[in-house]
Amino acid sequence: MLRFLKEDIFKNVIVNPSVEELRSMSKDMEITTEFGSPCYITNVRNRSAKNSFIVDDVCLGVDQQGIKREKADEIIDKVNKYLLDTELVRIDRKMGMHDKFSFNCRLYITKKYSRIGYMWHNTLFDPVDTENPDLVSVYVPEWPERIIIVYPEEGVTYILGTDYFGESKKSFLRMAMYKVKKMGGIGLHAGSKILRVKDKSNNLKDVGFIMFGLSGTGKTTLTIHDHDLKGEEKAIIRQDDVIFMDENGYCAGTENGFFIKTEGLDESQKVLYKAATSKNSIFENVKVYEDGKVDFNDTQLTSNGRGVVLREEIENTDDSIDLKKANRLIFITRRKDIVPPVAKLTPSQAATFFMLGESIETSAGDPTKAGQSKRCVGTNPFIIGLEAEEGNRIYQILNQNPDMECFILNTGSVGASENFEGEKITIKVSTTIMREIAKDNIEWEVDKDWGYLVPKNIEGIDIEKYNPRKYYSDIEYKNLVNKLKEERKNWILRFETLSEEIASTIE
């Protein structure tokens, strides 16, 4: 049955309505904002990771849930029979602009939930080929069982029993990352940008950055920030969520819209706020009063309020979504005790931190555990297949490209204890650090406990204020180091096929 999804097998299908028609179809669910944009309220308000299953024709990773093909097919046959007499909307879009790493994408959504198709339409590009989809997702929010079934080899995903938009967006990105891996590249959950800066010799240069990070850790904020660059110096934004990297460090973009978290959004975040308050933005689970007034601080609906904004309405974008070279790789974490604001890594250390994927849980993943410590390989919960393959490939690429430098960036705090929340690492600190990394203007020294380099001096920052050691006694600090090393070792040991050079990094 699945192979026929490359063609229309359903009888009652509205094919590729315009964006205006999609909004009109969704009018009964729309709350119109003061900006003239729509907001929709959903029943499910975060991803359903525990309900997501991969058909086990492929070798599954440590943290992936499999489902037997026979069981999956049994469910899907019932769904397809239901859909034969159900009105559907079909939307064809294109992911990416690169000759090699781009995909024809097709979404089927039951007409009642066309708002999801409307949001998804605004994340990708106009289609070039609507007859030969590479990736297909079938979305039935009203299905009585919540389950997401992924068929990697067919390029097909069924999303059932949830009306959260993020499932449609990620269904295509998940599948595309798997396809890219099979093509010899690697799909990364990372934003991308260029910082055009003057180096120590006052020469203007472009430095390509990619930023890894789980939702809610500041990835979008750092991707879109201008770093207070002026005149000839500036930030040029490429992508926010997923990129495809080849063996030379070239990073192909994927999307034409950014999926932003809206909690606490205000005019101080000028670039994001301006795009979000456009009439072309689309909100999901954001508080809107009867008069249309939007309250980004009200989280009664959820702390995972979201918006889709058009990339073209983000300042400092241009007509390219690709990055010629990822000169700097930033692993964003959000810790609160002994991880410094920034550390510089060797290739093996970088591959280790890629595998560790350290951060905190957010409301986008599991709201019941929001704020708790979390690890996720590549900060990418959408990997299909053995996670160690991803770490080994990153390590191989870094070894082949010695001009690619890697860093940890902590956007949380340092020095937290029972009676102290820790010294907060502000957005200003993090964006200054990235700017000075681009300028190659940081003085480094070796951290004796971890072996990576930590800053001795950063222009514009009182770096001693963020030295984790100053907040603990020697014994307290050593105990925290030993505890974290043990946690990291135990995590890495789970990945049996990981390169020894990576596995032995934590001593």
C-alpha positions in Angstrom: 0.0 0.0 0.0 2.7 2.5 1.0 4.5 2.5 -2.3 1.4 3.9 -4.0 1.6 7.1 -1.8 3.8 8.5 -4.5 0.5 8.9 -6.3 -2.9 10.0 -5.1 -4.7 6.9 -3.7 -7.3 9.0 -2.0 -10.6 10.0 -3.7 -11.5 13.3 -2.1 -8.4 15.6 -2.3 -8.0 19.3 -2.6 -4.7 19.7 -4.4 -2.3 22.5 -3.7 -4.7 25.3 -2.6 -3.1 28.7 -2.3 -1.9 30.1 1.0 -4.9 32.4 1.1 -7.2 29.4 0.5 -5.5 27.5 3.3 -6.1 30.3 5.7 -9.7 30.6 4.6 -10.3 26.9 5.1 -9.0 27.3 8.7 -11.1 30.4 9.5 -13.3 28.6 12.0 -10.3 27.8 14.1 -8.7 31.2 13.8 -8.3 33.8 16.5 -7.2 37.0 14.6 -4.5 39.0 16.4 -3.9 42.7 16.6 -1.3 42.3 13.8 -3.9 40.8 11.4 -2.2 37.3 11.7 -4.0 34.1 12.8 -3.5 32.2 16.0 -4.7 28.6 16.6 -5.2 26.7 19.8 -4.4 23.0 19.7 -5.4 20.1 21.9 -1.8 18.7 22.0 0.8 21.3 22.7 4.1 19.6 22.4 5.8 16.8 20.4 4.7 13.2 21.2 8.2 11.6 21.4 6.9 8.7 23.5 4.3 7.9 20.8 6.8 8.0 17.9 7.9 4.7 16.3 10.3 3.7 13.5 9.5 0.7 11.4 12.3 -1.7 12.4 13.6 -2.5 8.9 16.6 -0.3 9.9 19.1 -0.7 12.7 17.7 1.4 15.5 19.6 3.6 17.8 19.8 3.3 21.6 17.1 5.9 22.2 14.7 5.0 19.3 11.5 3.0 19.6 10.8 0.4 16.9 7.6 -1.1 15.6 7.2 -4.3 13.6 6.3 -3.7 10.0 3.3 -6.1 10.3 1.9 -4.1 13.2 2.6 -0.8 11.5 0.9 -1.9 8.3 -2.1 -3.1 10.2 -2.6 0.3 11.7 -2.0 2.1 8.4 -4.4 -0.1 6.4 -7.2 1.1 8.8 -6.1 4.7 8.4 -6.1 4.5 4.6 -9.5 2.9 4.5 -10.8 5.8 6.7 -9.2 8.3 4.4 -10.7 6.9 1.2 -14.0 8.7 2.1 -12.5 11.6 4.0 -11.9 15.1 2.5 -8.1 15.8 2.4 -5.9 18.6 1.5 -2.7 17.8 -0.4 0.2 20.3 -0.3 3.4 19.9 -2.2 6.5 22.0 -1.2 10.3 21.8 -1.7 12.8 21.5 1.1 16.2 23.1 0.4 17.7 24.8 -2.7 20.9 22.7 -3.1 21.3 20.6 -6.2 22.1 17.5 -4.2 20.5 18.0 -0.8 16.9 19.0 -1.7 13.6 17.1 -1.5 10.1 17.2 -3.0 7.8 17.0 0.0 4.1 16.2 0.1 1.7 16.5 3.0 -1.8 15.0 3.2 -3.9 16.6 6.0 -7.6 16.1 6.8 -9.4 19.2 5.7 -10.7 19.9 9.2 -7.1 20.6 10.3 -6.0 22.5 7.2 -4.4 25.1 9.6 -1.6 22.6 10.1 -1.1 22.6 6.3 -1.2 26.4 6.3 1.6 26.6 8.8 3.7 23.9 7.1 3.3 25.7 3.7 5.0 28.7 5.1 8.1 26.7 6.3 9.2 25.4 2.9 9.7 26.6 -0.7 7.4 26.6 -3.8 7.6 23.2 -5.5 9.4 22.6 -8.7 8.1 19.0 -9.2 4.7 18.2 -7.8 4.4 14.8 -9.4 7.4 13.0 -7.9 7.5 13.4 -4.1 10.6 12.2 -2.3 9.0 12.4 1.2 5.3 12.0 2.2 3.6 12.6 5.5 -0.1 11.7 6.1 -1.6 13.6 9.0 -4.8 12.6 10.7 -5.2 14.5 13.9 -8.7 13.1 14.7 -7.5 9.5 14.8 -8.4 8.0 18.1 -4.9 6.7 18.9 -1.9 9.0 19.2 0.9 7.4 17.3 3.6 8.5 14.8 4.8 5.8 12.5 8.0 6.4 10.4 8.8 4.2 7.4 12.4 5.3 6.7 13.0 3.3 3.5 9.8 4.5 1.9 10.2 8.1 3.0 6.7 8.0 4.5 5.4 9.1 7.9 1.9 8.8 9.4 1.0 11.2 12.2 -2.1 10.2 14.0 -4.0 11.5 17.0 -2.2 14.8 17.6 -2.9 18.3 16.2 0.5 19.8 17.2 2.0 21.5 14.1 5.6 20.6 15.1 4.9 16.9 14.2 4.4 17.7 10.5 7.4 20.0 10.3 9.7 17.5 12.0 8.3 14.5 10.1 9.9 15.8 6.9 13.1 17.0 8.5 13.6 13.7 10.3 13.2 11.8 7.1 15.4 14.1 5.0 18.2 13.8 7.6 18.1 10.0 7.2 18.2 10.3 3.4 21.2 12.7 3.6 23.1 10.3 5.9 22.6 7.5 3.4 24.0 9.9 0.7 27.2 10.3 2.7 26.4 13.6 4.4 24.9 14.3 7.8 21.7 16.1 8.8 22.2 18.4 11.8 19.7 20.0 14.2 21.5 23.3 14.0 21.1 27.0 13.0 23.5 28.7 10.6 24.8 32.2 10.0 27.7 34.3 8.8 29.5 36.8 11.0 31.2 39.4 8.8 33.9 40.9 11.0 37.3 42.6 11.0 40.1 40.5 12.2 43.2 41.6 14.2 44.7 43.0 11.0 41.5 45.0 10.3 40.7 42.8 7.3 37.0 42.1 6.7 36.3 38.3 6.6 33.2 36.1 6.6 33.1 33.4 9.3 30.5 30.7 9.0 28.8 29.5 12.2 26.5 26.6 12.9 24.8 26.4 16.3 23.6 23.1 17.8 20.9 23.2 20.5 17.7 21.7 21.8 14.5 23.9 21.6 14.5 26.4 24.4 18.2 26.7 24.9 18.7 29.9 22.9 19.6 28.5 19.5 17.1 30.7 17.6 18.0 33.8 19.7 21.7 33.3 18.9 21.0 32.5 15.2 19.0 35.6 14.6 21.1 38.0 16.8 23.1 40.8 15.2 25.9 40.7 17.8 26.0 44.5 17.9 27.9 44.5 14.7 27.9 47.9 12.9 29.0 49.4 9.5 30.8 46.9 7.3 30.6 44.3 10.0 27.3 42.4 10.2 25.5 39.1 10.8 23.9 37.3 7.9 21.3 34.7 8.9 21.0 31.5 6.9 18.9 28.8 8.8 17.3 28.2 12.2 16.6 24.5 12.6 18.1 21.9 10.3 21.1 21.8 7.9 22.7 19.2 5.7 26.5 19.0 5.9 28.8 17.4 3.4 32.3 16.1 3.9 33.9 19.5 3.2 31.8 21.3 5.8 29.4 22.9 3.3 26.0 23.3 4.9 22.9 23.2 2.8 19.8 24.9 4.2 16.3 23.4 4.3 13.6 25.9 5.2 11.9 29.2 4.2 10.2 29.8 7.6 11.4 29.8 11.2 9.5 28.0 13.9 10.0 30.2 17.0 9.2 30.0 20.6 7.2 33.0 21.7 7.4 32.9 25.5 8.7 36.2 26.8 9.1 37.7 23.3 9.4 41.5 23.5 10.7 44.5 21.6 14.2 44.1 23.1 14.5 41.1 20.7 14.1 43.5 17.9 14.8 41.2 14.9 12.5 38.4 16.1 9.8 40.7 17.4 9.5 42.6 14.2 9.1 39.3 12.2 6.7 37.9 14.7 4.4 40.9 14.7 4.0 40.8 10.9 0.6 40.0 9.4 2.2 37.0 7.7 3.2 35.3 10.9 1.1 32.3 12.2 0.8 31.6 16.0 0.0 28.4 17.8 -1.0 28.3 21.5 -0.2 32.0 22.1 -2.5 34.0 24.4 -4.7 36.4 22.4 -7.4 38.4 24.1 -10.9 39.1 22.7 -9.7 42.5 21.3 -6.8 40.7 19.4 -4.1 41.8 21.9 -1.2 39.3 22.0 0.4 38.5 25.4 3.7 36.6 24.9 4.2 36.5 28.6 1.0 34.6 29.4 1.8 30.9 29.5 -1.4 29.6 30.9 -2.1 27.7 27.6 1.5 26.4 27.5 5.0 27.5 28.0 5.5 26.1 24.5 3.8 28.9 22.6 5.0 29.0 19.0 5.0 31.0 15.8 6.0 30.5 12.1 7.6 33.5 10.7 8.8 34.0 7.1 12.5 34.0 6.7 12.3 36.9 4.3 10.9 39.0 7.1 13.9 38.4 9.4 16.4 41.2 9.0 19.9 40.3 7.9 18.8 37.4 5.6 19.7 37.3 2.0 18.7 35.1 -1.0 20.9 32.2 0.1 20.0 29.5 2.7 23.3 27.7 2.4 26.6 28.1 4.2 29.8 27.6 2.1 31.7 26.4 5.2 31.0 25.9 8.8 34.2 27.5 10.1 32.9 27.5 13.7 30.7 24.9 15.4 28.9 25.9 18.5 27.5 23.3 20.9 24.9 25.2 22.9 24.2 23.8 26.4 22.2 25.1 29.3 23.9 24.1 32.5 24.0 25.8 35.9 27.1 24.7 37.8 30.6 24.0 36.5 30.4 24.3 32.7 32.0 27.6 31.7 30.4 30.2 29.4 32.6 29.0 26.6 35.3 26.3 26.0 37.3 25.5 22.9 37.5 21.8 21.8 39.7 19.5 19.9 38.1 17.4 17.1 37.7 14.4 19.4 36.4 16.5 22.3 33.9 18.1 19.8 32.7 14.7 18.7 32.3 13.7 22.3 30.2 16.8 23.1 28.2 16.1 20.0 27.4 12.6 21.4 26.7 14.0 24.9 24.3 16.6 23.6 24.0 18.1 27.1 21.2 20.5 27.9 18.0 20.8 29.8 14.5 19.4 28.9 12.2 22.1 27.6 8.4 22.4 27.2 8.7 21.6 23.5 9.9 18.1 24.4 8.5 16.9 27.8 6.8 19.7 29.7 6.6 17.5 32.9 10.5 17.4 33.0 11.1 21.0 31.8 14.3 22.4 33.5 15.7 19.0 34.3 19.1 17.9 33.0 19.0 16.1 29.6 21.3 14.5 27.1 20.4 14.0 23.4 22.9 13.0 20.7 23.6 16.0 18.5 20.9 17.8 20.4 18.8 16.1 17.7 15.8 14.0 18.9 15.0 13.1 15.3 17.9 10.7 14.4 17.0 7.5 12.6 19.6 4.7 12.9 22.7 4.2 15.1 23.6 7.4 16.9 27.3 6.4 16.9 27.3 6.7 13.1 26.5 10.4 13.5 29.3 11.0 16.0 31.8 9.1 13.9 30.9 11.1 10.8 31.2 14.4 12.6 34.7 13.3 13.8 35.7 12.3 10.3 34.6 15.6 8.9 36.4 17.6 11.6 39.6 15.7 11.0 39.4 16.3 7.3 38.8 20.0 7.8 41.3 21.4 10.4 40.0 24.9 9.7 36.7 24.0 11.4 36.9 25.0 15.1 34.5 23.8 17.8 33.2 25.3 21.0 30.8 24.7 23.9 28.6 27.7 24.7 26.7 27.6 28.0 23.6 29.8 27.9 22.6 28.9 31.5 24.5 30.0 34.6 27.5 29.0 36.6 28.0 28.4 40.3 24.5 27.3 41.3 24.1 25.7 44.7 21.3 25.0 47.2 21.1 28.7 48.2 22.2 30.3 44.9 20.6 30.1 41.5 24.0 30.8 39.9 25.5 33.7 38.0 23.3 34.0 34.9 25.0 34.0 31.5 23.1 36.6 29.6 22.3 36.8 25.9 24.7 39.8 25.8 27.5 37.6 27.2 26.8 34.8 24.7 26.6 37.0 21.6 29.8 38.9 22.6 31.6 35.5 23.0 30.5 34.5 19.5 31.6 37.8 18.0 35.0 37.5 19.6 35.3 33.9 18.4 34.7 35.2 14.9 37.4 37.8 15.3 39.8 35.2 16.8 40.2 37.6 19.7 40.0 35.3 22.7 43.0 34.4 24.9 42.8 30.8 26.0 44.3 28.5 28.6 44.0 24.8 29.4 41.4 23.6 31.9 43.3 21.1 34.0 40.2 19.0 34.8 38.7 18.7 31.4 41.6 19.3 28.9 39.7 21.8 26.8 40.6 25.4 26.5 38.8 28.1 28.6 39.0 31.8 28.2 41.7 33.7 30.0 40.4 37.0 28.7 37.4 38.2 26.5 37.1 41.8 25.5 33.9 43.3 26.8 33.3 40.6 29.5 34.5 40.3 33.1 35.3 36.7 32.5 36.3 36.0 36.2 32.7 36.7 37.1 31.8 33.6 35.2 34.6 31.3 36.4 32.8 28.3 38.0 35.6 27.6 40.4 35.1 30.8 42.3 31.7 29.7 43.5 32.8 26.4 45.2 35.3 25.2 47.7 38.1 23.0 46.1 36.4 19.8 47.5 32.9 20.9 46.3 34.3 21.7 42.8 36.2 18.4 42.6 33.1 16.4 43.6 31.1 18.1 41.0 33.7 17.4 38.3 33.9 13.7 39.3 30.1 13.4 39.3 29.8 14.9 35.8 32.7 12.8 34.4 31.0 9.7 35.7 27.6 10.7 34.1 29.3 11.5 30.8 31.3 8.2 30.8 28.2 6.2 31.4 26.3 8.0 28.7 29.1 7.4 26.1 29.4 3.7 27.0 25.9 3.2 25.6 27.1 3.6 22.0 29.1 0.5 21.2 30.2 1.3 17.7 31.6 4.8 18.6 35.2 5.5 17.6 37.7 4.8 20.3 39.2 8.2 19.9 35.8 9.7 20.8 34.9 7.2 23.6 38.3 7.7 25.4 38.1 11.5 25.5 36.6 11.8 28.9 39.2 10.7 31.4 
